[in-house]
Amino acid sequence: MTPTTAVTVLTWAAIILLFFGLAAVLREVRLLRGMVTRTTDGFVAVPPDLVLGPRFAGDGGRIVAAVDSGCPLCLTVVERLAGLGAEATLLTHEPGTTWADLAHGLPVVSDGEAWRSVSHLAPPVLMLLDGTGRVRRMLLPVRAGEVDTTLAEWAVPKAGGDSGDAGVGAHSRS
């Protein structure tokens, strides 16, 4: 083996190792993001400042999931929502035909403007909207099991408020 070939092989091996290291760090950051905002009694109480618009307005308590077909966790969350019989709407930036076989019967809305309002967050993003299309509660799930507990918590009205109470944070479930 010539010295040039050896250096090339070592360089590519180092690049591959760095890639796997970066992937591991990004995964840990995603997992930590869900934990950092937690306090001893739940989550930070800052309501999200997002309005998805009149297309999502309607009766209060509408659940919207911002998803991307290239995200494996998004596909799992969609399966879980459909399996639980949740009346959820899928928000995506992709054409509706992309989700024809992936939506499991859930309605899909392809809305670029609404997507841009949540695109800075890593999908999937579960949101509980009020009657005006304003996001009242939001969750960035890191495990599919969080969908079950979140939907159960969002279905139970809090004391002194309705299910669209704004007293929860951008990463909260309750």
ABEGO torsion letter per residue (X at the ends): XBAAAAAAAAAAAAAAAAAAAAAAAAAAAAAAAAAAABBAAEBBBBBBBBBAEAAABEBBGBBBBBBBAABAAAAAAAAAAAAAGBBBBBBBABBAAAAAAAAGGBBBBBBAAAAAAAAABBOBBBBBBBAAGBBABBBBBABAAAAAAAAAAAABBBBGBBAABAABBAABAX
